[in-house]
Amino acid sequence: MLRAPGGAGGGPCVGRSSATAAALILFTVYTILARGRADRNVYPSAGVLFVHVLEREYFKGEFPPFPKPGEVSNDPITFNTNLMGYPDRPGWLRYIQRTPYSDGVLYGSPTADSVGRPTVIEITAYNRRTFETARHNLVINIMSAEDFPLPYQAEFFIRNMNVEEMLASEVLGDFLGAVKNVWQPERLNAINITSALDRGGRVPLPIGDMKEGVYVMVGADVPFSSCLREVENPQNQLRCSQEMEPVITCDKKFRAQFSIDWCKISLVDRTKHVSTFQEVVCGEGILPDGGEYRPPPASLKSRDYYSDFLVTLAVPSAVALVLFLVLAYVMCCRREGVIQLVHHSAIQKSTKELRDMSKNREIAWPLSTLPVFHPVTGEIIPPLPTDSYDSTSMPLMQTQPNLPHQTQIPQQRAAGEFRMTTFQRFEVNGIPEERKLTEALDL
């Protein structure tokens, strides 16, 4: 079922210390629950923290098939909240739900502008397994506080808490009890809770047990204690500027459960606050007399567009003509221009000849590509006819069986086997050299 922390709406703080119970009574939110699909009414006070929990267990019975008694259902459920007739919630009201398997929480500090006017919040629950929806209305009736706002307000930054953890009635009650022991006020209220992400903080890394951090603002009716004032002394201010922890005597009363960043504490004394409001002098609401309105005549005067034509067309055309004449003089009358034209014409002529040659593939091979001398004898040979010459099948060295400068003799390799060996004849000073042949015949 829907519940609110503390007070007559529930008993999560029964049995705690008297100081904690007294602190919880100050920010109690009374919730009137109704059966079925009727509206739910809550009565928070302006300037006092309002917390309303949307429990998944309550909405599970709204989705078919309805669970039987003793049956456990763990369907993922998410909530959507908005002001009736509008797409979003009021500016002072916030909502958070970490996962579809956790409860949603509405929280915020009601403003005095909404006192006396019921604020209807539409709550739509979505079953992410069956895609069923259930809708309920929450009517927030904001009441005026007797001592709103409290004159002395202090804002603490708690590093080891997330906002949904701090909104739990037990945790918030413990914190208010520790503040009351340090401050010793007669009246102590939790004014507002803000996530550090809403103040420009970074999302913590998923390492260990790192938290986002929350800002908790509390108000009291007595001046700040000496312990809270220790943050303002020059020594602690210097340590904060050097990113060092200040020395606070009452930090041990929070250290067991809350890690307070004392360098980010903010103390506001509203009794010394100078109002900057200036009374607005309302005028008569009548503009000064500027005479009668005179509309333009029905017949408009003709307009001459000749000057516009000259500016738009004639001037650019004249500039283009001058540039053309200058370019023609440089290219045709100057030596550098003539040389460029000749080079351009030669390149075009050479390109045309190469293209004509590539089109005709049946011409004869040039003589420079054919062999001129015999590869063995060195004699001059005529070019081969075009139709019988195939450069692809021509061997690199042509063998001649009977050349005048070669001699073949038989040599015995084994019993009854001979092989022919060819020897080249050499001449020295015109005398044939027969030494190699003679030695081969004497073997």
C-alpha positions in Angstrom: 0.0 0.0 0.0 1.0 3.6 -0.3 2.7 5.0 2.8 4.4 8.1 4.1 7.2 8.1 6.6 6.5 8.8 10.3 3.4 10.1 12.1 0.0 8.7 12.1 0.3 7.3 8.6 2.6 4.5 9.8 4.9 3.3 12.5 8.4 2.7 11.1 10.0 4.8 13.9 8.3 3.3 16.9 10.7 2.3 19.6 13.5 4.7 18.5 15.0 7.4 20.8 12.8 10.2 21.9 15.0 12.8 20.0 14.6 10.9 16.7 10.9 10.5 17.2 10.4 14.1 18.0 12.4 15.1 14.9 10.3 12.8 12.7 7.0 14.3 14.0 8.1 17.7 12.6 8.1 16.5 9.0 5.3 14.0 9.2 3.1 13.7 6.2 -0.4 12.4 6.8 -1.7 10.1 4.2 -5.3 9.0 4.0 -5.7 5.7 2.2 -8.8 4.6 0.5 -9.9 1.3 -0.9 -10.3 0.4 -4.5 -9.5 3.0 -7.1 -10.5 6.1 -5.1 -8.2 9.1 -4.8 -5.6 9.3 -2.1 -5.2 12.5 -0.1 -2.0 13.8 1.6 -1.6 16.9 3.7 2.0 18.2 3.6 3.1 21.6 5.0 4.7 24.3 2.9 8.4 24.4 3.4 8.6 21.0 4.9 10.0 17.9 3.1 7.3 15.8 1.5 8.0 12.1 0.9 5.5 9.7 -0.7 6.4 6.1 -1.5 4.8 4.2 -4.5 5.1 0.6 -3.4 5.1 -2.1 -6.1 3.3 -4.6 -3.8 0.2 -2.4 -3.7 -0.1 -2.2 -7.5 0.6 -5.9 -8.1 -3.0 -6.6 -7.3 -4.2 -4.3 -10.0 -2.9 -6.4 -12.9 -4.6 -9.5 -14.2 -4.2 -12.4 -13.6 -4.8 -11.4 -10.0 -2.5 -13.3 -7.6 -4.0 -15.7 -5.2 -3.5 -15.4 -1.4 0.1 -16.5 -0.6 1.2 -16.4 -4.2 4.4 -14.3 -4.8 4.7 -12.2 -8.0 7.8 -10.3 -9.0 6.8 -8.6 -12.2 8.8 -5.5 -13.2 6.7 -2.4 -12.6 7.5 1.2 -13.5 5.6 4.4 -12.7 4.8 7.6 -14.6 3.7 10.7 -12.6 2.3 14.0 -13.9 0.1 16.8 -12.9 -3.5 16.2 -14.0 -3.9 17.9 -17.4 -0.2 18.5 -17.8 2.7 16.3 -19.1 5.0 16.8 -16.1 4.9 17.3 -12.4 4.9 20.6 -10.5 8.3 22.2 -10.3 8.8 21.5 -6.6 7.9 17.8 -6.9 10.5 15.2 -8.0 10.3 11.4 -8.7 12.9 8.7 -8.6 12.9 4.9 -9.2 16.2 3.1 -9.7 15.0 -0.2 -11.2 11.6 -1.7 -12.2 12.0 -4.0 -9.2 12.3 -1.1 -6.6 9.7 1.2 -5.3 9.2 4.7 -6.6 9.4 7.8 -4.5 7.8 11.2 -4.9 9.6 13.9 -2.9 10.0 17.6 -2.7 9.4 20.8 -0.7 6.0 22.3 -1.3 6.0 26.1 -2.0 3.7 28.7 -0.4 2.2 29.5 -3.7 0.3 26.2 -3.8 -1.3 26.6 -0.3 -5.1 26.2 -0.4 -5.2 24.6 -3.9 -5.3 20.8 -4.3 -2.6 19.4 -6.5 -3.8 16.3 -8.3 -1.0 13.9 -9.4 -1.8 11.1 -11.8 0.1 8.0 -11.1 0.3 5.4 -13.9 1.8 2.0 -13.1 3.1 -0.2 -16.0 3.6 -3.9 -15.8 6.6 -4.5 -18.0 5.8 -8.2 -18.4 2.1 -8.1 -19.3 2.0 -4.5 -20.5 -1.0 -3.8 -18.3 -1.5 -0.4 -16.8 -3.2 0.9 -13.7 -3.9 4.5 -12.8 -4.5 6.2 -9.5 -4.7 9.9 -8.4 -2.8 11.4 -5.5 -4.4 14.6 -4.2 -1.8 16.8 -2.4 -3.4 19.4 -0.1 -0.7 21.8 0.9 -1.2 23.4 4.3 0.4 26.6 5.5 3.0 26.3 8.3 3.0 28.6 11.3 6.6 29.5 11.3 7.4 29.2 7.6 10.1 29.7 6.7 12.4 28.8 9.6 14.9 31.6 10.1 18.1 29.5 10.4 18.8 27.0 7.6 21.8 24.7 7.1 22.5 22.5 4.1 24.7 19.5 4.5 26.4 17.4 1.7 26.4 13.7 2.5 28.9 11.8 0.3 28.0 8.2 1.2 24.3 8.3 0.3 22.1 8.2 -2.7 18.9 10.2 -2.7 16.5 7.2 -2.5 18.5 5.9 0.5 18.4 9.2 2.3 14.6 9.4 1.7 14.0 6.3 3.8 12.3 7.4 7.1 14.8 5.5 9.3 17.9 7.0 7.6 16.4 10.5 7.6 15.4 10.2 11.2 18.9 9.2 12.2 20.3 12.2 10.4 17.9 14.6 12.0 18.6 13.1 15.4 22.3 13.7 14.9 21.7 17.3 13.8 19.5 17.9 16.8 22.2 16.7 19.2 24.7 19.1 17.6 22.3 22.1 17.1 20.0 21.7 20.1 17.0 23.5 18.5 13.4 23.5 19.7 12.0 23.0 16.2 13.9 21.2 13.5 12.5 20.4 10.1 13.9 18.7 7.0 13.3 21.3 4.3 14.5 19.6 1.1 16.7 16.8 -0.3 18.5 17.2 -3.6 20.7 14.7 -5.5 24.2 15.8 -6.3 23.5 15.0 -9.9 20.9 17.8 -9.9 23.6 20.2 -8.8 26.0 19.3 -11.6 27.7 16.4 -9.9 29.2 13.5 -11.9 27.8 10.0 -12.0 30.0 7.8 -9.8 32.0 5.0 -11.3 30.7 1.5 -10.7 33.6 0.7 -8.4 33.1 -0.6 -4.8 30.3 1.2 -3.0 30.6 4.7 -4.5 27.5 6.9 -4.1 26.2 10.0 -5.9 25.9 12.1 -2.8 22.9 14.2 -1.6 22.3 17.7 -0.3 20.0 17.8 2.8 18.7 21.2 3.9 17.3 21.5 7.5 15.9 24.5 9.3 15.7 25.4 13.0 14.4 28.2 15.1 17.6 28.9 17.1 21.0 30.3 15.9 23.7 28.0 14.7 25.7 26.2 17.3 29.4 26.8 17.8 30.3 23.4 16.2 28.6 24.4 13.0 30.3 27.8 13.1 33.7 26.1 13.1 33.6 25.8 9.4 33.8 29.6 9.0 37.0 30.1 10.9 40.1 31.0 8.8 42.0 27.8 9.5 39.3 25.6 8.2 38.7 27.8 5.2 42.3 27.5 4.3 42.2 23.8 4.6 39.2 23.7 2.4 40.9 25.8 -0.2 43.8 23.3 -0.2 41.3 20.4 -0.6 42.0 19.1 2.9 39.4 18.0 5.5 38.6 20.8 8.1 38.8 20.0 11.8 35.3 19.9 13.1 34.7 18.8 16.7 31.2 17.4 16.2 32.1 15.4 13.1 32.3 12.2 15.3 28.5 12.4 15.9 27.9 11.9 12.2 30.9 9.8 11.2 29.4 6.4 12.3 26.7 6.6 9.5 27.1 9.7 7.5 30.2 11.1 5.7 29.7 14.9 5.8 31.7 17.1 3.5 32.1 20.1 5.8 33.7 22.2 3.1 30.3 22.2 1.2 28.1 23.1 4.2 26.0 26.2 3.7 24.6 28.3 6.6 21.9 30.7 5.9 20.6 33.3 8.4 17.4 34.6 7.1 17.1 37.2 9.9 20.0 39.1 8.3 18.7 38.6 4.8 18.1 42.0 3.2 15.0 41.9 0.9 15.7 43.1 -2.6 12.0 43.3 -3.4 10.9 46.6 -4.9 7.4 47.7 -5.1 6.2 47.9 -8.7 4.4 51.1 -9.6 1.6 50.2 -11.9 0.7 52.7 -14.6 -2.6 53.5 -16.1 -2.2 50.9 -18.8 -2.7 53.4 -21.6 0.0 54.0 -24.2 0.9 57.7 -24.9 -1.1 59.3 -27.8 0.9 58.9 -31.0 -1.8 60.3 -33.3 -4.2 58.5 -35.6 -3.1 55.5 -37.6 -2.7 56.3 -41.2 -2.7 53.2 -43.5 -0.8 53.4 -46.8 -2.8 54.7 -49.8 -4.5 52.2 -52.1 -2.7 53.5 -55.3 1.0 53.1 -55.0 3.5 55.1 -57.0 5.2 53.5 -60.0 8.9 52.7 -59.4 11.7 53.0 -61.9 13.9 49.9 -62.0 16.4 51.2 -64.6 19.0 52.0 -62.0 18.5 48.5 -60.4 19.1 46.9 -63.8 22.3 48.8 -64.3 23.6 47.8 -60.9 22.5 44.1 -61.2 23.5 43.3 -64.9 25.4 46.1 -66.6 28.1 46.6 -64.0 29.0 42.8 -63.7 29.0 42.5 -67.5 31.3 45.4 -68.0 33.7 44.0 -65.4 33.6 40.6 -67.1 34.4 42.2 -70.5 37.4 44.1 -69.2 38.8 40.9 -67.7 38.3 39.1 -71.0 40.2 41.7 -72.9 43.1 41.7 -70.5 43.3 37.9 -70.7 43.2 38.0 -74.5 46.0 40.6 -74.6 48.2 38.5 -72.3 47.7 35.3 -74.2 47.8 36.6 -77.8 50.0 39.7 -77.7 52.6 38.9 -75.0 55.6 36.6 -75.6 54.8 34.4 -72.6 51.3 33.9 -73.8 52.4 32.9 -77.3 54.8 30.4 -75.9 52.0 28.9 -73.8 49.8 28.6 -76.9 52.5 26.9 -78.9 53.2 24.4 -76.2 49.5 23.7 -75.9 49.2 23.2 -79.7 52.2 20.8 -79.7 50.7 18.8 -76.9 47.4 18.5 -78.7 49.1 17.4 -81.9 51.2 14.7 -80.2 48.2 13.4 -78.4 46.3 13.2 -81.6 49.1 11.2 -83.3 49.3 8.7 -80.4 45.6 8.2 -80.5 45.7 7.6 -84.3 48.5 5.0 -83.9 46.6 3.2 -81.2 43.6 2.8 -83.4 45.5 1.0 -86.2 46.8 -2.4 -84.9 47.5 -4.0 -88.4 50.6 -2.0 -89.4 54.0 -3.6 -90.1 56.5 -4.0 -87.3 59.2 -1.3 -87.4 62.6 -2.4 -88.5 64.1 -1.4 -85.3 62.2 -4.1 -83.5 63.5 -7.0 -85.8 66.9 -8.8 -85.5 69.5 -7.4 -87.9 72.4 -9.9 -87.3 72.4 -13.7 -87.2 72.6 -14.8 -83.5 75.3 -17.3 -84.2 77.3 -16.4 -87.3 76.9 -12.6 -87.0 75.9 -12.3 -90.7 73.5 -9.6 -91.8 70.1 -11.1 -92.5 67.2 -9.4 -94.2 64.1 -8.6 -92.2 61.5 -11.3 -92.1 58.2 -10.7 -93.9 55.5 -9.3 -91.8 53.1 -12.1 -92.4 55.6 -14.9 -91.5 57.3 -13.2 -88.5 56.1 -14.0 -85.0 58.1 -12.3 -82.3 56.5 -14.4 -79.6 57.8 -17.7 -80.9 61.2 -16.6 -82.0 64.0 -18.3 -79.9 66.7 -16.3 -78.3 69.5 -18.5 -79.8 69.1 -20.3 -83.1 71.1 -23.5 -83.6 72.8 -24.3 -86.9 73.6 -28.0 -87.6 76.4 -27.3 -90.1 78.4 -24.2 -89.5 81.9 -23.7 -91.0 83.5 -22.9 -87.6 82.2 -26.0 -85.7 83.5 -29.6 -85.6 81.7 -32.6 -84.1 83.7 -35.6 -82.9 82.6 -38.8 -81.2 83.5 -39.6 -77.6 83.1 -42.9 -75.9 81.3 -42.7 -72.6 81.0 -46.4 -71.6 81.3 -49.8 -73.2 79.7 -49.6 -76.7 78.3 -46.1 -76.2 79.5 -42.9 -77.9 78.4 -39.3 -77.7 79.0 -36.4 -80.1 80.9 -33.4 -78.8 81.0 -30.1 -80.7 84.2 -27.9 -80.6 84.5 -24.4 -81.9 87.4 -23.6 -84.1 89.6 -20.7 -83.1 92.1 -18.7 -85.1 95.1 -16.8 -83.8 96.8 -14.4 -86.2 95.0 -16.2 -89.1 96.3 -19.7 -88.2 93.7 -22.2 -87.1 94.1 -23.7 -83.7 93.7 -27.5 -83.8 95.2 -28.3 -80.4 92.0 -29.2 -78.7 90.9 -31.4 -81.6 94.2 -33.2 -81.7 94.2 -33.9 -78.0 90.6 -35.2 -78.2 91.6 -37.6 -81.1 94.7 -39.0 -79.3 92.5 -40.2 -76.3 
